[in-house]
């Protein structure tokens, strides 16, 4: 019989238990925070019909999609959680209450080119608020507050939301008689990676040197939030620009009111989010001191989530955390160590099989009292059993031999300092505390 070499495909993350515990702890923190803000959970299928996934057209998305090999060949794995949300809201419209606040934490699949930190299968953690015909701009400030709380719970006080408004940008482009708005927005979106000089070259090709200089002057404005807003107010441009500026001011004001520190907000006119469905507020989120890992959370507002599936106007706003990529970056920077904790505090070791039932009684009692306890039921030498305890990093080992059983005692060894004491069976929980 041939032995098949066990290996995962390139571009997926598979963790050992000690890292999986940390990953799940971060994921659970995100989910609990979503729930605390009354976002409702949904779970959509990993497989969707192709006419759903490609409703906005194929392009780059179609090149990256994983098709299902079936006789009908009309199904694929989802590449994000937004398109399934659009289908979900359109399909269940009459059963939902609006504004509809939903979250979803699930895996998505993309045919990414193999490179560090990019995955073919990865978790996204999405929150969205969907309105029926209209949605208050003030929701655009609530969404980042949720993310702000998540990173505070993860002990990251230093987080900065870079916010902008695409109506404002589009109004500015209109004032310069620029027709290639989407192309300009996609170019600006690359600025952080390619730098000012290359951005200028690309913009020169699209709109000419004079207009590109005006664009760079605007998007490089960094005077502090209040001063930037004052500067923008002095540019008395068209109605689209004024609407965008008004929205930007409202979102900024409400973010402060929701309790986001002003130092955690940066009005950044270079943030565009290159995707064409964003229409107003856009966000990129960075961890202070770790900007090199890029944005850890991004999103924005869109006018009509389900326009391809329904005639109903469904505006919304949302943010997404790419959890798998974020965890990879935390690993690379050594940041996950601060989230580690003992999964098992104490291990019970009966010295032979005749003492198993007695050991189980003790384990059950300690579990009922809330202790993270495990029991070792394998045969073997004492050294082997203690090696196991050492490898799983327990703090204390509860040893039960024949003598301990007869005297209603246990021996408890402290694995950190090597000390060992005898403890009355009725005082084990008191000692462990």
C-alpha positions as CSV (number, residue, x, y, z in Angstrom):
1,X,0.0,0.0,0.0
2,X,1.3,3.4,-1.0
3,X,1.6,6.0,1.7
4,X,0.3,9.4,0.6
5,X,2.4,12.3,1.9
6,X,0.1,14.3,4.3
7,X,0.3,18.0,3.4
8,X,-2.1,20.9,3.1
9,X,-2.4,22.8,-0.2
10,X,-0.6,26.1,-0.5
11,X,-2.5,29.2,0.6
12,X,-4.4,27.8,3.6
13,X,-3.9,28.3,7.3
14,X,-3.8,25.2,9.6
15,X,-2.8,25.8,13.2
16,X,-1.5,23.6,16.0
17,X,-3.9,23.5,19.1
18,X,-2.0,26.1,21.1
19,X,-2.3,28.7,18.3
20,X,-5.8,27.6,17.4
21,X,-6.8,28.4,21.0
22,X,-5.5,32.0,20.5
23,X,-7.2,32.3,17.1
24,X,-10.5,31.2,18.6
25,X,-10.1,33.6,21.5
26,X,-9.7,36.5,19.1
27,X,-12.6,35.3,17.0
28,X,-14.8,34.9,20.1
29,X,-13.9,38.4,21.2
30,X,-15.0,39.8,17.9
31,X,-18.2,37.9,17.9
32,X,-19.1,38.8,21.5
33,X,-18.5,42.5,20.7
34,X,-20.7,42.3,17.6
35,X,-23.5,40.8,19.7
36,X,-23.1,43.4,22.4
37,X,-24.1,46.0,19.8
38,X,-27.1,44.0,18.9
39,X,-25.9,42.8,15.5
40,X,-27.7,39.7,14.6
41,X,-25.9,36.5,13.3
42,X,-26.5,35.0,9.9
43,X,-24.9,32.1,8.2
44,X,-25.0,31.8,4.4
45,X,-23.9,28.8,2.4
46,X,-20.3,28.5,1.3
47,X,-21.6,27.6,-2.2
48,X,-23.7,30.1,-4.2
49,X,-25.1,30.0,-7.8
50,X,-22.8,31.6,-10.3
51,X,-25.4,34.0,-11.5
52,X,-25.5,35.4,-7.9
53,X,-21.8,35.7,-7.5
54,X,-21.3,37.2,-11.0
55,X,-24.3,39.5,-10.9
56,X,-22.0,42.6,-11.0
57,X,-20.0,41.1,-13.8
58,X,-16.9,38.8,-13.8
59,X,-13.6,40.6,-14.3
60,X,-10.9,39.9,-11.8
61,X,-13.4,38.2,-9.4
62,X,-14.2,35.5,-12.0
63,X,-10.5,34.8,-12.4
64,X,-10.1,34.1,-8.7
65,X,-13.2,32.1,-8.1
66,X,-13.3,28.4,-7.1
67,X,-15.9,26.7,-9.3
68,X,-17.6,23.5,-8.1
69,X,-17.0,20.6,-10.4
70,X,-20.5,19.3,-11.0
71,X,-22.5,18.3,-14.0
72,X,-24.4,21.6,-14.0
73,X,-21.3,23.7,-13.5
74,X,-23.3,26.6,-12.2
75,X,-22.0,26.8,-8.6
76,X,-18.9,28.3,-7.0
77,X,-17.5,28.9,-3.5
78,X,-18.2,32.4,-2.2
79,X,-15.3,34.9,-2.5
80,X,-16.6,37.3,0.1
81,X,-19.6,37.7,2.5
82,X,-21.0,40.9,0.9
83,X,-22.6,39.3,-2.2
84,X,-24.2,36.5,-0.2
85,X,-25.5,39.2,2.2
86,X,-27.1,41.0,-0.8
87,X,-28.8,37.8,-1.9
88,X,-29.9,37.0,1.6
89,X,-31.5,40.4,2.2
90,X,-33.2,40.4,-1.1
91,X,-34.5,36.9,-0.6
92,X,-35.7,37.4,3.0
93,X,-36.7,41.1,2.6
94,X,-40.3,40.6,3.9
95,X,-39.1,38.7,6.9
96,X,-36.4,41.2,8.1
97,X,-36.7,44.3,10.2
98,X,-34.9,47.5,9.0
99,X,-32.5,48.8,9.7
100,X,-31.1,45.3,9.6
101,X,-27.9,44.9,11.7
102,X,-26.1,41.7,10.8
103,X,-22.8,40.1,11.4
104,X,-21.2,37.0,9.8
105,X,-17.9,35.3,10.7
106,X,-17.1,32.7,8.1
107,X,-14.6,31.4,5.6
108,X,-14.4,32.7,2.0
109,X,-12.4,31.4,-0.9
110,X,-10.2,33.1,-3.5
111,X,-7.7,31.9,-6.0
112,X,-5.0,34.1,-4.6
113,X,-1.5,34.0,-6.0
114,X,0.7,32.2,-3.4
115,X,2.5,34.8,-1.2
116,X,3.1,35.3,2.5
117,X,0.0,36.5,4.3
118,X,-2.4,35.9,1.4
119,X,-4.7,32.9,1.6
120,X,-7.0,30.9,-0.7
121,X,-9.2,30.1,2.3
122,X,-9.6,32.7,5.0
123,X,-12.0,34.0,7.7
124,X,-13.8,37.3,7.3
125,X,-15.7,39.0,10.1
126,X,-18.3,41.4,8.7
127,X,-20.8,43.8,10.2
128,X,-23.3,45.7,8.1
129,X,-26.3,47.9,8.8
130,X,-28.8,47.8,5.9
131,X,-31.6,50.4,5.5
132,X,-34.9,50.2,3.6
133,X,-34.8,53.1,1.1
134,X,-32.8,55.2,3.5
135,X,-30.2,54.9,6.2
136,X,-29.0,57.6,8.6
137,X,-25.4,58.8,8.0
138,X,-24.9,58.5,11.8
139,X,-24.7,54.7,11.4
140,X,-21.4,55.3,9.6
141,X,-20.0,56.4,13.0
142,X,-21.5,53.4,15.0
143,X,-19.7,50.8,12.8
144,X,-16.2,52.0,13.7
145,X,-17.1,52.2,17.4
146,X,-17.7,48.5,17.3
147,X,-14.3,47.9,15.8
148,X,-12.7,50.3,18.3
149,X,-14.2,48.3,21.2
150,X,-12.9,45.0,19.7
151,X,-9.3,46.2,19.6
152,X,-9.5,47.7,23.0
153,X,-10.7,44.3,24.3
154,X,-7.7,42.8,22.5
155,X,-5.5,45.2,24.4
156,X,-4.7,47.4,21.4
157,X,-5.4,50.9,22.6
158,X,-3.5,52.4,19.6
159,X,-5.9,52.1,16.7
160,X,-6.5,54.8,14.0
161,X,-9.5,55.0,11.7
162,X,-8.5,56.7,8.4
163,X,-11.9,58.1,7.1
164,X,-12.9,59.9,4.0
165,X,-16.0,60.5,1.8
166,X,-16.2,59.6,-1.9
167,X,-18.9,62.1,-2.6
168,X,-16.5,64.8,-1.5
169,X,-13.8,63.4,-3.8
170,X,-16.1,63.0,-6.7
171,X,-17.3,66.5,-6.3
172,X,-13.7,67.7,-6.3
173,X,-13.0,65.8,-9.5
174,X,-16.1,67.3,-11.1
175,X,-14.8,70.8,-10.2
176,X,-11.7,69.9,-12.3
177,X,-13.9,68.5,-15.1
178,X,-12.5,65.0,-14.6
179,X,-14.6,62.3,-16.2
180,X,-12.4,59.3,-15.3
181,X,-13.4,59.3,-11.6
182,X,-13.3,55.6,-11.0
183,X,-9.9,55.3,-12.6
184,X,-8.6,58.2,-10.5
185,X,-10.0,56.7,-7.3
186,X,-8.4,53.3,-8.0
187,X,-5.1,55.1,-8.6
188,X,-5.2,57.1,-5.4
189,X,-6.1,53.9,-3.5
190,X,-2.6,52.6,-4.5
191,X,-0.7,55.7,-3.2
192,X,0.2,54.2,0.2
193,X,2.0,51.3,-1.6
194,X,3.5,53.0,-4.6
195,X,4.3,56.5,-3.2
196,X,3.6,60.0,-4.4
197,X,5.9,60.0,-7.3
198,X,4.5,56.9,-9.0
199,X,0.9,58.1,-8.2
200,X,1.7,61.4,-9.9
201,X,3.0,59.5,-13.0
202,X,-0.2,57.4,-13.2
203,X,-2.5,60.4,-12.6
204,X,-0.6,62.4,-15.3
205,X,-1.5,59.7,-17.8
206,X,-5.2,59.8,-16.8
207,X,-5.9,63.5,-16.3
208,X,-2.8,65.5,-17.2
209,X,-0.1,67.1,-15.1
210,X,-2.0,70.2,-13.9
211,X,-5.0,68.3,-12.6
212,X,-2.9,65.6,-11.0
213,X,-1.1,68.3,-9.0
214,X,-4.4,69.6,-7.7
215,X,-5.5,66.1,-6.8
216,X,-2.2,65.4,-4.9
217,X,-2.5,68.7,-3.1
218,X,-5.9,67.7,-1.8
219,X,-5.2,64.1,-0.9
220,X,-2.0,65.0,0.9
221,X,-3.7,67.5,3.2
222,X,-2.9,66.7,6.8
223,X,-3.5,69.6,9.1
224,X,-5.2,67.7,12.0
225,X,-8.9,66.8,11.9
226,X,-10.5,70.2,12.8
227,X,-8.0,72.2,10.6
228,X,-8.6,69.8,7.7
229,X,-12.3,70.3,7.9
230,X,-11.9,74.1,8.0
231,X,-9.6,73.9,5.0
232,X,-12.2,71.8,3.1
233,X,-15.0,74.2,4.0
234,X,-13.0,77.0,2.4
235,X,-13.1,75.2,-0.9
236,X,-16.5,76.4,-2.0
237,X,-17.2,73.9,-4.7
238,X,-20.3,72.1,-6.2
239,X,-23.2,70.4,-4.4
240,X,-21.8,66.9,-4.6
241,X,-18.6,68.1,-2.8
242,X,-20.7,70.0,-0.2
243,X,-22.9,66.9,0.5
244,X,-19.8,64.8,1.0
245,X,-18.2,67.3,3.3
246,X,-21.3,67.6,5.4
247,X,-21.5,63.8,5.7
248,X,-17.8,63.6,6.6
249,X,-18.3,66.3,9.4
250,X,-21.3,64.4,10.8
251,X,-19.5,61.0,10.9
252,X,-16.5,62.6,12.6
253,X,-18.7,64.4,15.1
254,X,-20.7,61.2,15.9
255,X,-17.6,59.0,16.2
256,X,-16.3,61.4,18.9
257,X,-19.7,61.2,20.6
258,X,-19.8,57.4,20.5
259,X,-16.6,57.5,22.6
260,X,-13.8,57.1,20.0
261,X,-10.8,59.1,21.0
262,X,-9.9,62.0,18.6
263,X,-6.4,60.6,18.3
264,X,-7.9,57.4,16.9
265,X,-9.5,59.3,14.0
266,X,-7.7,60.7,11.0
267,X,-9.5,62.5,8.2
268,X,-7.4,61.1,5.4
269,X,-8.3,62.4,1.9
270,X,-6.2,59.7,0.2
271,X,-8.4,56.8,1.5
272,X,-10.7,55.8,-1.4
273,X,-11.3,52.1,-1.2
274,X,-10.8,51.2,-4.9
275,X,-14.0,49.1,-5.2
276,X,-16.6,50.9,-7.2
277,X,-19.6,50.1,-5.1
278,X,-18.6,52.5,-2.3
279,X,-20.5,55.8,-2.6
280,X,-19.9,57.8,0.5
281,X,-18.0,57.1,3.8
282,X,-14.9,54.9,3.4
283,X,-12.6,53.6,6.1
284,X,-9.2,52.0,6.6
285,X,-8.0,50.9,10.0
286,X,-4.4,50.7,11.2
287,X,-2.8,49.6,14.4
288,X,-0.5,52.3,15.8
289,X,3.1,51.3,15.6
290,X,2.3,48.4,13.2
291,X,1.2,50.4,10.1
292,X,3.5,48.2,8.1
293,X,1.1,45.3,8.3
294,X,-1.5,47.4,6.4
295,X,-5.1,48.0,7.1
296,X,-6.6,45.5,9.6
297,X,-10.2,46.4,8.9
298,X,-11.8,48.3,6.0
299,X,-15.2,49.1,4.5
300,X,-17.6,51.9,3.8
301,X,-21.1,53.0,2.7
302,X,-22.9,51.8,-0.5
303,X,-26.1,53.1,-2.0
304,X,-27.8,49.9,-2.9
305,X,-26.6,46.6,-1.6
306,X,-29.0,44.4,-3.5
307,X,-29.6,46.3,-6.8
308,X,-28.8,43.2,-8.8
309,X,-31.3,41.1,-6.9
310,X,-34.2,43.4,-6.0
311,X,-35.9,46.7,-7.1
312,X,-35.9,47.7,-3.5
313,X,-33.4,50.4,-2.6
314,X,-31.2,49.0,0.2
315,X,-28.4,51.4,1.3
316,X,-26.0,50.2,3.8
317,X,-22.7,50.6,5.6
318,X,-20.2,47.9,6.7
319,X,-16.7,47.0,7.9
320,X,-14.8,43.8,7.5
321,X,-11.9,42.3,9.5
322,X,-9.8,39.8,7.6
323,X,-9.2,37.6,10.6
324,X,-6.9,35.0,9.0
325,X,-4.6,37.6,7.5
326,X,-4.6,39.6,10.8
327,X,-3.7,36.5,12.8
328,X,-0.8,35.8,10.4
329,X,0.5,39.3,10.9
330,X,0.2,38.9,14.7
331,X,2.2,35.7,14.4
332,X,4.9,37.4,12.3
333,X,5.2,40.3,14.8
334,X,5.1,38.0,17.9
335,X,1.9,39.7,19.1
336,X,-0.1,36.6,19.8
337,X,2.0,35.7,22.8
338,X,0.1,38.1,25.0
339,X,-3.2,36.2,24.3
340,X,-1.9,32.9,25.4
341,X,-3.3,31.3,28.6
342,X,-3.3,27.9,30.1
343,X,-6.0,25.8,28.5
344,X,-5.7,23.2,31.3
345,X,-4.7,24.4,34.7
346,X,-4.3,21.1,36.5
347,X,-3.9,17.4,35.5
348,X,-4.9,14.5,37.6
349,X,-2.6,11.4,37.3
350,X,-3.8,8.1,38.9
351,X,-0.8,5.9,39.5
352,X,-2.5,2.8,38.2
353,X,-5.8,1.7,36.7
354,X,-7.4,0.6,40.0
355,X,-7.4,4.3,41.0
356,X,-9.2,5.6,37.9
357,X,-12.7,5.8,39.3
358,X,-11.4,7.6,42.4
359,X,-9.6,10.1,40.1
360,X,-12.7,10.6,38.0
361,X,-14.7,11.5,41.1
362,X,-12.2,14.1,42.0
363,X,-12.1,15.5,38.5
364,X,-15.9,15.7,38.3
365,X,-16.0,17.6,41.6
366,X,-13.3,20.1,40.5
367,X,-15.0,20.6,37.1
368,X,-18.3,21.4,38.8
369,X,-16.4,24.1,40.8
370,X,-15.1,25.7,37.6
371,X,-11.6,24.4,37.5
372,X,-9.9,23.7,34.1
373,X,-9.0,20.1,34.9
374,X,-8.0,17.1,32.9
375,X,-7.3,13.5,33.8
376,X,-4.6,11.2,32.4
377,X,-5.9,7.6,31.9
378,X,-3.1,6.1,29.9
379,X,-0.9,3.3,31.2
380,X,2.8,3.9,31.4
381,X,5.6,4.8,33.7
382,X,5.3,7.8,36.0
383,X,8.0,9.7,34.1
384,X,6.0,9.4,30.9
385,X,2.9,10.8,32.6
386,X,4.9,13.7,34.0
387,X,6.4,14.4,30.6
388,X,2.9,14.8,29.2
389,X,2.0,17.2,32.0
390,X,5.1,19.2,31.2
391,X,4.3,19.4,27.5
392,X,0.8,20.6,27.9
393,X,2.1,23.3,30.3
394,X,-0.2,22.6,33.3
395,X,0.5,24.6,36.5
396,X,-0.2,21.7,38.9
397,X,-0.3,17.9,38.8
398,X,-2.6,16.1,41.2
399,X,-1.0,12.7,41.9
400,X,-3.1,9.8,43.3
401,X,-1.3,6.7,44.5
402,X,-2.5,3.8,46.7
403,X,-1.2,5.5,49.8
404,X,-3.0,8.8,49.0
405,X,-6.2,6.8,48.3
406,X,-6.1,5.1,51.6
407,X,-5.4,8.3,53.6
408,X,-8.0,10.4,51.5
409,X,-5.2,12.6,50.4
410,X,-3.7,13.7,47.1
411,X,-0.2,14.9,46.3
412,X,-0.1,18.2,44.4
413,X,3.1,19.1,42.5
414,X,3.6,22.7,41.5
415,X,5.2,22.5,38.0
416,X,6.6,26.0,38.1
417,X,8.8,25.6,41.2
418,X,8.9,21.8,41.7
419,X,7.3,21.9,45.2
420,X,5.1,19.0,46.2
421,X,2.6,18.9,49.1
422,X,0.0,16.5,50.4
423,X,-3.5,17.9,50.6
424,X,-6.7,16.5,52.2
425,X,-9.2,15.4,49.5
426,X,-11.8,18.0,50.8
427,X,-9.3,20.9,50.6
428,X,-8.1,20.4,47.0
429,X,-10.2,23.2,45.5
430,X,-9.1,25.6,48.3
431,X,-5.4,24.8,47.6
432,X,-5.8,25.2,43.8
433,X,-7.4,28.6,44.3
